[in-house]
Amino acid sequence: MPVSLARRRWALSALFLLPGLCVSSWVTRTPAVRDLLDASTAQMGLVLFGLSVGSMAGILSSGPLVMRWGTRPVVATGSGLIVLAMPVIAIGAAAGLPLLTAAGLALFGAGMGGGEVAMNIEGADVERLGGRPFLPALHGCFSLGTVIGAVLGILANAVSFPVVAHLVLAGVLGAALLVWAMRAIAPGVGRVAPQERGGPAPVRGPALWKDARLLLIGGIVLAMALAEGTATDWLPLVMVDGHGFDATLGSSMFALFAASMTIGRFGGGPIVAQVGRPRVLAVSALFAATGLALISLVDSQIVALIAVVLWGLGASLGFPLALSAAGDSGANPAARVALASTIGYLAFLVGPPTLGLLGEEIGLRGALVVPLAVALVAVLLAPATASRARTA
């Protein structure tokens, strides 16, 4: 029996909310996890490198797997890995085992990276059938999940709720969302016939590396992924170590960032329609850079609070709008989204260890100059995202 478009929208919204809920549950407990592991800033960077490696493995495999099997099994597997990762991370932290914690983060990264392209392809299909924008709202659901998870994390920190129980419960809630949502994910979306997978070079993935405009868009994806990912990896620790907040207030600052992201993603669609994608992306990147600069350079908790809002609003639209621009840049949109996502995920691969090692030498606030500089580059690249008629 065919699934209604409305049911598919709700199911995809739940599937985007799931990783947001789980990732913010982890992020808000990073100070506690760091203490359980007795890890330095550089060692935490290496633990977070597990997330980077898993993300790259997932994103590199996602496109070919979707072409072979369709989005449904890839989405199910990716979301399942996220759910599985939560107790593994918890046990690793409780046992004081950095390698096990990193392995749990690798599972999480593989799940998010593997499901990313598949869920965006599924969302694009629903958007096409519905005839109205849907992807920005979907990414808004991810941000909404981070807000819910962050609020729960703040409460957990405030009452000293055990990290293990918190992360396991987040995994259980994620599993319930997954079971409910998967029944409405249509089979066969994104699947490509074997003879088409072996088609001529001009429509296959490697040839897309020759598309200069797509590579520029990929650079924007990378810059905005680094701006967003830096907050996910380091924001509570920056606030605790760099601005003197306690763990609960540090987690609250991440919740504020997530709320700003949510507002930007749900409210940005009409603005894009009015002023155009390139201008919105340029202003967004400038907002993110301003927030990063204020946190890095100004020693004030009040300024840091304002800066987190700017950072969150600035990072909110960059990733979904740049991916939309990638799909809009020419033939074979699924492969283009996959390539742009792969370039963007390089930020998750090199970002955590780079910022961790740099933060060990000059402090985490000083290390923020890296995403700050990259965000400014995105401002210059924004014109590459101008709409263009898609070729057949």
Residue pairs with C-beta under 8 A, 6 or more apart in sequence:
3 184
3 185
3 186
5 126
5 129
5 130
7 184
8 122
8 126
8 184
8 185
8 186
9 126
9 130
9 134
10 181
10 184
11 180
11 181
11 182
11 183
11 184
11 185
12 119
12 122
12 123
12 126
12 138
12 141
12 181
12 185
13 137
13 138
13 141
14 141
14 177
14 180
14 181
15 75
15 79
15 115
15 119
15 177
15 178
15 181
15 185
16 119
16 138
16 139
16 141
16 142
16 145
17 141
17 142
17 144
17 145
17 148
17 177
18 79
18 82
18 83
18 145
18 174
18 177
18 178
18 181
19 79
19 82
19 111
19 112
19 115
19 142
19 145
19 174
20 141
20 142
20 143
20 144
20 145
20 146
20 147
20 148
20 149
20 258
21 145
21 146
21 148
21 149
21 170
21 173
21 174
21 177
22 82
22 83
22 85
22 86
22 108
22 145
22 149
22 170
22 171
22 174
23 108
23 112
23 146
23 149
23 232
24 145
24 146
24 147
24 148
24 149
24 150
24 153
24 254
24 255
24 258
25 86
25 149
25 152
25 153
25 166
25 167
25 170
26 33
26 86
26 89
26 105
26 108
26 167
27 146
27 150
27 153
27 232
27 233
27 235
27 236
27 251
27 254
28 149
28 150
28 152
28 153
28 154
28 156
28 157
28 236
28 251
28 254
28 255
29 153
29 156
29 157
29 163
29 166
29 167
29 251
30 44
30 236
30 237
31 157
31 236
31 237
31 240
31 247
31 250
31 251
32 93
32 157
32 163
32 247
33 89
33 93
33 101
33 163
34 44
34 237
36 93
36 94
36 96
36 163
37 43
37 44
37 47
37 93
37 96
37 97
37 98
37 101
38 96
39 47
39 98
40 360
41 237
41 241
41 356
41 359
41 360
41 364
42 356
42 357
42 359
42 360
43 98
43 356
44 237
44 356
45 352
45 353
45 354
45 355
45 356
45 357
45 359
45 360
46 98
46 102
46 353
46 356
47 98
47 101
47 102
47 105
48 102
48 105
48 233
48 352
48 353
48 356
49 102
49 352
49 353
50 101
50 102
50 103
50 104
50 105
50 106
50 109
51 102
51 105
51 106
51 108
51 109
51 233
51 348
51 352
52 109
52 348
52 349
52 350
52 351
52 352
52 353
53 106
53 109
53 349
54 105
54 106
54 107
54 108
54 109
54 110
54 111
54 112
54 113
55 109
55 110
55 112
55 113
55 345
55 348
55 349
56 109
56 113
56 345
56 346
56 348
56 349
57 106
57 109
57 110
57 113
57 114
58 78
58 81
58 109
58 110
58 111
58 112
58 113
58 114
58 115
58 116
59 113
59 114
59 116
59 117
59 338
59 341
59 342
59 345
60 113
60 342
61 114
62 74
62 78
62 113
62 114
62 115
62 116
62 117
62 118
62 338
62 341
63 117
63 205
63 334
63 335
63 338
63 342
65 73
65 74
65 114
65 118
66 74
66 117
66 118
66 121
66 190
66 191
66 334
67 190
67 191
67 192
67 197
67 334
68 191
68 192
68 197
69 191
70 187
70 188
70 189
70 190
70 191
71 118
71 119
71 121
71 122
71 185
71 189
71 190
72 182
72 185
72 186
72 187
72 188
72 189
74 114
74 115
74 117
74 118
75 115
75 118
75 119
75 122
75 182
75 185
76 178
76 182
76 185
77 111
77 114
77 115
78 110
78 111
78 112
78 113
78 114
78 115
78 116
78 118
78 119
79 111
79 115
79 174
79 178
79 182
80 111
80 178
81 107
81 108
81 110
81 111
81 114
82 107
82 108
82 111
82 112
82 115
82 174
83 111
83 171
83 174
83 175
83 178
84 107
84 111
84 171
85 104
85 105
85 107
85 108
85 111
85 171
86 104
86 108
86 167
86 168
86 170
86 171
86 174
87 104
87 167
87 168
87 171
88 100
88 103
88 104
88 107
89 101
89 104
89 105
89 108
89 167
90 104
90 163
90 164
90 165
90 166
90 167
90 168
91 100
91 104
91 164
92 98
92 99
92 100
92 101
92 102
92 103
92 104
93 101
93 163
93 164
93 167
94 163
94 164
109 348
113 345
113 348
116 341
117 334
117 337
117 338
117 341
118 190
119 138
120 135
120 138
120 323
120 337
120 341
121 189
121 190
121 334
121 337
122 185
122 186
122 189
122 190
123 134
123 135
123 138
124 135
124 327
124 333
124 337
125 186
125 189
125 190
126 134
127 133
127 134
127 135
133 269
135 320
135 323
135 324
136 265
136 266
136 268
136 269
136 272
136 317
136 320
136 321
137 265
137 266
137 269
138 320
139 265
139 319
139 320
140 262
140 265
140 266
143 258
143 261
143 262
143 264
143 265
143 316
144 262
146 258
146 261
146 262
147 255
147 258
147 259
147 262
149 170
150 251
150 252
150 254
150 255
150 258
151 255
152 166
152 170
153 166
153 251
153 254
153 255
154 248
154 251
154 252
154 255
155 161
156 163
156 166
157 247
157 248
157 251
158 248
190 334
201 207
202 331
203 331
203 332
203 335
204 332
204 335
205 335
205 338
205 339
208 214
208 332
208 335
208 336
208 339
209 215
209 339
211 329
211 330
211 336
213 329
213 384
214 326
214 329
214 330
214 336
214 339
214 340
215 343
216 381
216 384
217 322
217 325
217 326
217 329
217 340
217 381
217 384
217 385
218 326
218 339
218 340
218 342
218 343
218 344
219 343
219 377
219 378
219 381
220 281
220 285
220 318
220 322
220 325
220 378
220 381
220 382
220 384
220 385
221 318
221 319
221 322
221 323
221 326
221 340
221 341
221 343
221 344
222 343
222 344
222 346
222 347
222 374
223 285
223 318
223 347
223 374
223 375
223 377
223 378
223 381
224 284
224 285
224 288
224 315
224 318
224 319
224 322
224 344
224 375
224 378
225 318
225 319
225 344
225 345
225 347
225 348
226 347
226 351
226 370
226 371
226 374
226 375
227 285
227 288
227 292
227 311
227 314
227 315
227 318
227 371
227 374
227 375
227 378
228 261
228 315
228 318
228 319
229 347
229 348
229 351
229 352
230 292
230 351
230 355
230 368
230 371
231 254
231 257
231 311
231 312
231 315
233 351
233 352
233 355
234 352
234 355
234 359
234 364
234 367
235 250
235 253
235 254
235 257
235 308
236 247
236 250
236 251
236 253
236 254
237 250
237 364
238 295
238 364
238 365
238 368
239 245
239 249
239 250
239 253
239 254
239 304
240 246
240 247
240 250
241 363
241 364
242 295
242 363
242 364
242 365
243 295
243 299
243 301
243 304
243 365
244 301
245 252
245 253
245 301
253 304
253 305
253 308
256 305
256 308
256 309
256 312
257 308
257 309
257 311
257 312
258 312
259 312
260 308
260 309
260 310
260 311
260 312
260 313
260 316
261 312
261 313
261 315
261 316
262 316
263 313
263 316
264 284
264 312
264 313
264 314
264 315
264 316
264 317
265 316
265 317
265 320
268 280
268 316
268 317
268 321
271 280
272 280
272 317
272 321
276 386
276 387
277 321
277 324
277 325
277 385
277 386
277 387
278 382
278 383
278 384
278 385
278 386
279 382
280 317
280 321
281 317
281 318
281 321
281 322
281 378
281 382
281 385
282 378
282 379
282 382
282 383
284 313
284 314
284 315
284 316
284 317
284 318
284 321
285 314
285 318
285 375
285 376
285 378
285 379
285 382
286 314
286 375
286 376
286 379
287 310
287 311
287 313
287 314
288 310
288 311
288 314
288 315
288 318
288 371
288 375
289 314
289 372
289 375
289 376
289 379
290 307
290 310
290 314
291 307
291 308
291 309
291 310
291 311
291 312
291 314
292 307
292 311
292 368
292 371
292 372
292 375
293 307
293 372
294 303
294 304
294 306
294 307
294 310
295 303
295 304
295 307
295 308
295 311
295 365
295 368
296 365
296 366
296 368
296 369
296 372
297 365
298 304
298 307
314 375
318 378
319 344
321 385
322 340
322 344
322 385
323 337
323 340
323 341
325 384
325 385
325 387
326 333
326 336
326 337
326 339
326 340
326 341
327 333
327 334
327 336
327 337
328 387
328 388
328 390
329 336
329 388
329 390
330 336
330 388
330 390
330 391
331 390
331 391
331 392
333 390
347 374
351 370
351 371
354 370
355 364
355 367
355 368
355 370
355 371
358 366
358 367
358 370
359 366
359 367
